[in-house]
Amino acid sequence: METWSFDTLLLVFGGGIVGAAFGGLWSVIICAGLVVLGSAIVFAGGPDYLLMQVALGPVFGPHVGGFAAGLAAAAYAAGIRNNHPGGSAKDILSPLIGTSWDVMVIGGIFSLAGHALLQLVVLIPILNKADGVAVAVIVSSMVSRLLFFREAPWGSRESIKKIGYFNTDNYAISWAPWQAAPSRHTVVGLGMGLIAGALALGLKAALAPLAATGAVSPAAAFVIPYIMGWVLAILSLIPLNLATGTVQQVPVAHAMAIFGSLTALHTGSIVLAGIAGILGALIQELLARMFYNHGSTHIDPPAFAILVGTMVLNLIF
């Protein structure tokens, strides 16, 4: 697929409209499902188009319709049109199909911006060591906060002054408050890091011989081990949309998974993958306190942690 062809841009725009209509969380769950299907096709000897061009690429990757478009559309619906069904731009669970046509068009526009951002990120030294998709998601969400709420990346000055920048008012303003306590998210980080590391090493062992013979593309042979822990964590978020109360309070662990899988791929060590998962949990919570808790829109703590963690790990190794 040509990056700047008219057909590609149409697909990017269309994916953003659909992503906005579904809302941010449902869109990234759909994205993860497409990764599973695309990976299955690769293992069956088929092409990597669904995996690389649709699920993680310009059609419905997280930086376009598969997540970022829904975040921007939610910010526009809440901040400009005042027709967000949940009333808050931080609500990324509610589909936006019931808002207005322009909300979904904003999703399409931000999808195009995310596509362009990714092409720029890969050209910038040091920054291109980070997961480019995560970079595009974070930049897009910061821009939408500024445009639609006139708010800085760190959020409301009044909230920071009242509560304290790193404080949570006993978790009252926390992102994912059920896991915000260090004693909880660090243990989950250890477990997810170990699982993702094991998945990464196992899938790498299965795909490396296929890549060596040309049966699987080198890109797919790297991406599938790298991303599968993330997929597992994203699909486990389905109860956030379908359930209520304590049943809804599942771990949000996809950043921890990426830390674990990438560390395992770099080092071959599951032990280090578990330690990296803990670091992913800590960094995720820190970034939530810095950029999410005091804000009016959703700047995704896991995506931000993935940006930071992949850059650091790739620079180190």
DRENGUMAR-985881 format. One record per residue (C-alpha): residue number from 1; residue in one letter; y, x, z. Coordinates in Angstrom, 2 decimals. Layout:
BEGIN
     n   res        py        px        pz
   NUM     a         Y         X         Z
...
***
This chain:
BEGIN
     n   res        py        px        pz
     1     m      0.00      0.00      0.00
     2     e      3.34      1.50     -1.08
     3     t      5.74      1.77      1.84
     4     w      8.86      0.45      0.14
     5     s      7.45     -1.77     -2.59
     6     f      8.77     -5.31     -2.85
     7     d      5.33     -6.73     -2.13
     8     t      4.97     -4.61      1.02
     9     l      8.37     -5.71      2.31
    10     l      7.49     -9.33      1.65
    11     l      4.32     -8.92      3.69
    12     v      6.25     -7.24      6.51
    13     f      8.79    -10.07      6.54
    14     g      6.09    -12.73      6.44
    15     g      4.16    -11.08      9.24
    16     g      7.30    -11.07     11.37
    17     i      7.84    -14.78     10.80
    18     v      4.25    -15.54     11.79
    19     g      4.45    -13.20     14.79
    20     a      7.58    -14.95     16.04
    21     a      5.98    -18.36     15.56
    22     f      2.99    -17.33     17.70
    23     g      5.10    -15.45     20.26
    24     g      4.77    -11.85     21.40
    25     l      1.60    -11.96     23.47
    26     w     -0.48    -14.13     21.16
    27     s      0.57    -11.94     18.25
    28     v     -0.61     -8.71     19.85
    29     i     -3.88    -10.40     20.83
    30     i     -4.35    -11.39     17.18
    31     c     -3.50     -7.80     16.23
    32     a     -6.22     -6.50     18.56
    33     g     -8.72     -8.93     17.06
    34     l     -7.87     -7.65     13.59
    35     v     -8.47     -4.09     14.83
    36     v    -11.98     -5.11     15.90
    37     l    -12.69     -6.69     12.50
    38     g    -11.19     -3.73     10.64
    39     s    -13.24     -1.27     12.68
    40     a    -16.42     -3.24     12.00
    41     i    -15.71     -3.09      8.27
    42     v    -15.25      0.69      8.49
    43     f    -18.55      1.11     10.35
    44     a    -20.24     -1.04      7.72
    45     g    -19.10      1.39      5.03
    46     g    -16.14     -0.64      3.81
    47     p    -12.49      0.35      3.29
    48     d    -10.01      0.85      6.11
    49     y     -7.40     -1.53      4.63
    50     l     -7.72     -4.24      7.29
    51     l     -7.58     -1.65     10.07
    52     m     -4.83      0.66      8.82
    53     q     -2.65     -1.57      6.65
    54     v     -2.97     -4.97      8.34
    55     a     -3.90     -4.57     12.01
    56     l     -2.00     -1.34     12.67
    57     g      0.19     -1.14      9.60
    58     p      3.04     -2.98      7.90
    59     v      1.37     -6.38      7.66
    60     f      0.74     -7.16     11.35
    61     g      0.96     -3.99     13.45
    62     p      2.52     -4.13     16.93
    63     h      5.77     -2.62     15.61
    64     v      6.20     -5.50     13.15
    65     g      4.72     -9.00     13.33
    66     g      1.98     -8.06     15.78
    67     f      4.32     -7.83     18.80
    68     a      7.88     -6.57     18.28
    69     a      8.94     -9.51     16.09
    70     g      7.98    -11.94     18.84
    71     l      9.99    -10.01     21.45
    72     a     13.12    -10.00     19.29
    73     a     12.74    -13.67     18.38
    74     a     12.34    -14.58     22.06
    75     a     15.54    -12.68     22.90
    76     y     17.42    -14.46     20.12
    77     a     16.04    -17.88     21.07
    78     a     17.02    -17.46     24.73
    79     g     20.26    -15.52     24.32
    80     i     21.83    -17.04     21.20
    81     r     20.18    -20.34     20.30
    82     n     19.34    -21.47     23.86
    83     n     16.17    -23.11     22.57
    84     h     13.45    -20.87     24.00
    85     p     10.69    -23.22     25.22
    86     g     10.29    -21.26     28.45
    87     g     14.01    -20.75     28.95
    88     s     13.74    -16.97     29.37
    89     a     13.54    -14.10     26.90
    90     k     11.05    -12.48     29.25
    91     d      8.63    -15.30     28.45
    92     i      6.55    -13.74     25.68
    93     l      3.64    -16.12     26.27
    94     s      5.19    -19.23     24.71
    95     p      4.85    -19.69     20.94
    96     l      8.24    -20.11     19.26
    97     i      7.19    -22.46     16.47
    98     g      8.95    -25.31     18.30
    99     t     12.35    -23.61     18.35
   100     s     14.17    -23.42     15.00
   101     w     13.74    -21.82     11.61
   102     d     16.28    -19.08     12.28
   103     v     14.37    -17.86     15.35
   104     m     11.38    -17.12     13.14
   105     v     13.57    -15.54     10.46
   106     i     14.90    -13.19     13.16
   107     g     11.25    -12.23     13.72
   108     g     10.97    -11.40     10.03
   109     i     14.17     -9.34     10.05
   110     f     13.12     -7.33     13.11
   111     s      9.72     -6.83     11.53
   112     l     11.44     -5.16      8.57
   113     a     13.48     -3.07     11.01
   114     g     10.31     -2.00     12.86
   115     h      8.70     -0.99      9.58
   116     a     11.73      1.13      8.69
   117     l     11.89      2.63     12.18
   118     l      8.32      3.86     11.97
   119     q      9.04      5.67      8.70
   120     l     12.02      7.35     10.37
   121     v     10.20      8.31     13.57
   122     v      7.56     10.34     11.75
   123     l     10.33     12.56     10.34
   124     i     12.01     13.41     13.67
   125     p     10.70     16.58     15.35
   126     i      9.25     16.16     18.86
   127     l      9.68     12.39     18.70
   128     n      7.03     12.34     15.98
   129     k      4.54     13.64     18.54
   130     a      4.72     10.23     20.22
   131     d      2.85      7.15     19.06
   132     g      5.27      6.00     16.37
   133     v      4.32      2.35     16.74
   134     a      5.26      2.46     20.43
   135     v      8.58      4.14     19.61
   136     a      9.43      1.40     17.10
   137     v      8.50     -1.35     19.59
   138     i     10.75      0.10     22.30
   139     v     13.74      0.80     20.05
   140     s     13.47     -2.69     18.55
   141     s     13.37     -4.37     21.96
   142     m     16.34     -2.34     23.22
   143     v     18.35     -3.30     20.15
   144     s     17.52     -7.00     20.55
   145     r     18.55     -6.88     24.23
   146     l     21.89     -5.33     23.27
   147     l     22.53     -7.68     20.36
   148     f     21.51    -10.97     21.94
   149     f     22.35    -10.41     25.61
   150     r     24.99     -7.64     25.46
   151     e     22.88     -5.84     28.03
   152     a     22.05     -2.15     28.41
   153     p     18.45     -0.88     28.34
   154     w     18.37     -0.62     32.14
   155     g     19.37     -4.26     32.56
   156     s     21.89     -6.07     34.74
   157     r     24.31     -3.99     36.79
   158     e     24.58     -6.85     39.27
   159     s     20.83     -6.91     39.85
   160     i     20.69     -3.14     40.22
   161     k     23.58     -3.15     42.67
   162     k     22.10     -6.00     44.72
   163     i     18.45     -4.92     44.86
   164     g     18.48     -1.22     43.99
   165     y     17.42      0.37     40.72
   166     f     13.87      1.25     41.74
   167     n     13.44     -1.58     44.25
   168     t     11.69     -4.86     43.52
   169     d     12.80     -7.19     46.35
   170     n      9.23     -7.18     47.68
   171     y      7.91     -7.50     44.10
   172     a      9.98    -10.65     43.44
   173     i     11.43     -9.19     40.24
   174     s      8.41     -7.10     39.30
   175     w      6.76     -7.02     35.93
   176     a      3.11     -8.05     36.60
   177     p      3.72     -8.34     40.37
   178     w      0.02     -8.83     41.11
   179     q     -0.62     -5.20     40.17
   180     a      2.73     -3.62     41.07
   181     a      1.56     -2.14     44.38
   182     p      0.56      1.53     43.88
   183     s     -2.73      1.01     45.70
   184     r     -3.73     -1.50     43.02
   185     h     -2.51     -0.12     39.73
   186     t     -3.65      3.45     40.41
   187     v     -7.23      2.34     41.05
   188     v     -7.20      0.20     37.91
   189     g     -5.72      3.16     36.02
   190     l     -8.61      5.36     37.11
   191     g    -11.18      2.81     35.98
   192     m     -9.52      2.07     32.65
   193     g     -8.96      5.75     31.95
   194     l    -12.66      6.46     32.48
   195     i    -13.78      3.54     30.31
   196     a    -11.34      4.32     27.49
   197     g    -12.25      8.01     27.61
   198     a    -15.94      7.24     27.33
   199     l    -15.32      4.83     24.46
   200     a    -13.21      7.40     22.65
   201     l    -15.77     10.18     22.93
   202     g    -18.67      7.94     21.96
   203     l    -16.88      6.52     18.93
   204     k    -15.69      9.97     17.89
   205     a    -19.28     11.25     17.98
   206     a    -20.39      8.34     15.79
   207     l    -17.55      8.61     13.28
   208     a    -17.13     12.38     12.89
   209     p    -20.29     12.84     10.76
   210     l    -19.26      9.90      8.58
   211     a    -15.80     11.37      8.09
   212     a    -17.35     14.75      7.21
   213     t    -19.31     13.16      4.35
   214     g    -16.36     11.08      3.15
   215     a    -17.97      7.77      4.13
   216     v    -15.08      7.08      6.52
   217     s    -11.45      8.09      6.06
   218     p    -10.10     10.77      8.44
   219     a     -7.41      8.34      9.59
   220     a     -9.96      5.69     10.60
   221     a    -12.18      8.31     12.24
   222     f     -9.30      9.23     14.56
   223     v     -7.70      5.81     15.05
   224     i    -10.82      3.87     16.06
   225     p    -11.71      6.13     19.03
   226     y     -8.05      6.35     20.00
   227     i     -7.33      2.61     19.91
   228     m    -10.52      0.88     21.08
   229     g     -9.72      1.10     24.80
   230     w     -6.32     -0.40     24.01
   231     v     -8.05     -3.21     22.14
   232     l    -10.30     -3.95     25.11
   233     a     -7.28     -4.11     27.43
   234     i     -5.27     -6.31     25.04
   235     l     -8.08     -8.81     24.52
   236     s     -8.47     -9.06     28.29
   237     l     -4.93    -10.49     28.42
   238     i     -6.05    -13.80     26.93
   239     p     -6.10    -15.44     30.40
   240     l     -2.35    -14.75     30.66
   241     n     -1.88    -17.35     27.94
   242     l     -4.69    -19.75     28.74
   243     a     -4.85    -19.81     32.53
   244     t     -2.54    -20.49     35.47
   245     g     -2.21    -19.23     39.02
   246     t     -4.45    -16.44     40.24
   247     v     -6.81    -16.85     37.26
   248     q     -3.94    -15.64     35.08
   249     q     -3.45    -12.43     37.04
   250     v     -5.56    -10.03     35.01
   251     p     -4.89     -6.27     34.85
   252     v     -2.37     -5.19     32.23
   253     a     -3.94     -1.86     31.41
   254     h     -3.52     -0.95     27.74
   255     a     -1.19      1.99     28.47
   256     m     -3.77      3.33     30.94
   257     a     -6.38      3.02     28.19
   258     i     -4.32      4.99     25.68
   259     f     -3.71      7.74     28.24
   260     g     -7.45      7.94     28.88
   261     s     -8.59      7.85     25.28
   262     l     -6.08     10.40     23.99
   263     t     -6.80     12.78     26.87
   264     a    -10.52     12.53     26.22
   265     l    -10.03     13.19     22.51
   266     h     -7.91     16.25     23.27
   267     t    -10.08     17.71     26.04
   268     g    -13.55     16.18     25.77
   269     s    -13.39     15.43     29.50
   270     i    -13.98     11.98     30.97
   271     v    -12.79     13.26     34.36
   272     l     -9.42     14.18     32.89
   273     a     -9.36     10.83     31.10
   274     g     -9.64      9.08     34.47
   275     i     -6.81     11.19     35.91
   276     a     -4.71     10.41     32.83
   277     g     -5.37      6.71     33.37
   278     i     -3.88      7.01     36.87
   279     l     -0.83      8.76     35.44
   280     g     -0.53      6.01     32.86
   281     a     -0.50      3.39     35.61
   282     l      2.19      5.25     37.57
   283     i      4.41      5.87     34.56
   284     q      4.03      2.27     33.41
   285     e      5.20      0.94     36.79
   286     l      8.08      3.44     36.94
   287     l      9.30      2.39     33.50
   288     a      8.98     -1.28     34.47
   289     r     11.35     -0.63     37.38
   290     m     13.73      1.29     35.14
   291     f     13.88     -0.92     32.04
   292     y     12.18     -4.28     32.65
   293     n     12.72     -5.61     36.17
   294     h     16.52     -5.84     36.09
   295     g     16.76     -6.93     32.45
   296     s     17.07    -10.32     30.78
   297     t     14.63     -9.53     27.96
   298     h     11.19     -8.00     27.57
   299     i     11.17     -4.21     27.15
   300     d      7.46     -3.58     27.35
   301     p      6.43     -1.16     30.14
   302     p      3.01     -0.35     28.62
   303     a      4.51      0.40     25.20
   304     f      7.16      2.59     26.84
   305     a      4.48      4.41     28.83
   306     i      2.45      4.94     25.64
   307     l      5.55      6.41     23.98
   308     v      6.11      8.87     26.83
   309     g      2.45      9.68     27.45
   310     t      1.40     10.30     23.86
   311     m      4.42     12.54     23.28
   312     v      3.68     14.63     26.36
   313     l     -0.07     14.84     25.75
   314     n      0.32     15.76     22.10
   315     l      2.92     18.41     22.93
   316     i      0.67     19.89     25.63
   317     f     -2.55     19.91     23.63
***
